[in-house]
Amino acid sequence: TRRPPSLMRSRCTVHDASYQRVLEMSAADGDVLLRVLRSCIDPLHPGVFVDAADQPQAGSERPFCGAFLLGDRELSVVFHRAGKFPRLAIGPTQIQYFDIEHASSQGVSQRKRLWLTVHPLARQELVEAVEEAIDLCLGPEGKDLVTVQWLGLRERSQGGETPEDAGVNRFELCGVNALHVLGEAVIPSQADDGQVQLLDWSDAWRPWREQQAKACPFSESSCRVHHVFCRQPEGQGGRLQWRFQPVSPDASNEDGGAANKRTKHASIRNPAARVEALRAWQDHQAAVEGSAPRSLPSKYWVPVQLILRSPKITGRPSDLGWNLASDARRAPFAWHPLEVDVIVPEKWGMHIWTALQMAGACAIGTQEQEELRLQLRKPSFPRDFPDTDAAL
């Protein structure tokens, strides 16, 4: 039996998370969904839910106490059997909340949705826990009020952002250097007013955030690393769009090495580091696979979505349902300070994977490149779990 990717503490780990499964709960009344979900989440988890009446008004930037904001970000929690925390924990789960309009012959109706993202080995436990919680919280009529179904990769793509005939790949960067690695590979797309803004909804980790900002490739004013979501102009979709800058050996010296002076880390925006990184990874891939990886021409830009989160789950490691050996001696237990999900159309998956590898080699430094390589996982989980798609 395979376990999820290791959550070992390190500077940065990169792995393919496209294998993860999404269980969708939908209902006409959002309070019904929250009642069910409250029964399956640690009641002491900081800022999991607030009542709908406490939502900030339009134009207000009052903190939302960690409640869900229409899919703009994800909250990492430990899911468990209803009312039985910390016993019977199912494991790490990401949650997103959506407010969707459905058009039909009878007019437009509102419907609320919750996405619960878990490792495929936990899918049976998750759906059993959800069905049990619905029965306990809503009674016999609960099955008529709440619809539960598994989603495939294609169904997860949001309208217009991913081609209808393609799925999506999801890569996760975890660790204190996740932003450094990300900063080597992406450039933010600007909104109509030229501003790129990530709003912070909690000041709980301000000292840690300020410390991290000193070495962050993004400015403190434009990047918050705890409980963030992305604001865009109206009608732009709710998530900030970023573009990956492919690594190319023939790139011209556009910045004259200025990027390398702005940060202590080697930057692939610097042509010399770019060429060195590409050759290093080509040699490494050739040694492993017998062929060099393909790279995109430098003129191409790949649109991707980013989800930044800073989960903090306290408790005993044994409560999480997985054997996290590297953290077994630590108390209280907590996840990585930062996690970044990169969601990209399936056809660009391997290109983005290669770009992340090269960016990691540059950001972490030459002395730790070999360690980083050992932590990288190639996109192989769909093949490791051949039965997952059929089960949906």
DANORJO-V830093 format. One record per pair of residues at least 24 apart in sequence whose ideal C-beta (glycine too) atoms are under 6 Angstrom apart, sorted by sequence separation. I is the first residue (numbers start at 1). J is the second residue. If there is no record, write none. Layout:
i = <I:I>
j = <J:J>
//
This chain:
i = <200:202:311:71:93:198:202:196:198:201:249:353:71:247:310:68:70:249:198:309:91:247:90:198:199:308:183:197:307:90:41:42:90:179:304:305:40:304:191:192:40:191:39:42:39:217:302:251:81:246:82:246:248:82:189:82:188:189:296:186:187:186:187:243:244:185:244:293:241:242:242:239:281:281:33:228:33:277:30:28:184:226:277:26:27:180:225:277:26:24:25:40:273:24:268:22:23:40:39:268:22:266:20:21:36:36:39:265:21:36:21:35:23:244:247:244:247:32:225:4:27:27:25:26:25:24:23:24:22:22:64:63:18:18:17:16:17:73:15:72:182:14:69:178:13:175:176:13:174:178:12:11:10:12:174:11:12:72:173:12:172:185:170:171:170:185:168:169:184:169:168:181:184:166:167:181:184:166:169:166:181:162:180:86:91:89:91:89:90:91:89:74:86:74:76:78:152:78:150:120:120:7:8:14:14:11:16:13:14:15:19:16:19:16:19>
j = <224:226:335:96:118:223:227:222:224:227:275:379:98:274:338:97:99:278:228:339:122:278:122:230:231:340:217:231:341:125:77:78:126:216:342:343:79:344:232:233:82:233:82:85:83:263:348:298:129:295:132:296:298:133:241:136:242:243:351:242:243:244:245:301:302:244:304:354:303:304:306:305:357:358:112:308:114:358:112:111:268:310:361:111:112:265:310:362:113:113:114:129:362:115:359:115:116:133:133:362:117:362:117:118:133:134:137:363:120:137:123:137:126:352:355:355:358:145:338:119:145:146:146:147:148:149:150:151:151:156:201:201:169:170:170:171:172:229:172:229:340:173:229:338:174:336:337:175:336:340:175:175:175:177:339:177:178:238:340:181:341:355:341:342:343:359:343:344:359:346:346:359:362:345:346:360:363:346:349:347:363:345:363:315:320:319:321:320:321:322:321:307:319:309:311:313:392:320:392:385:388:324:326:356:360:364:377:375:376:377:381:379:382:381:385>
//
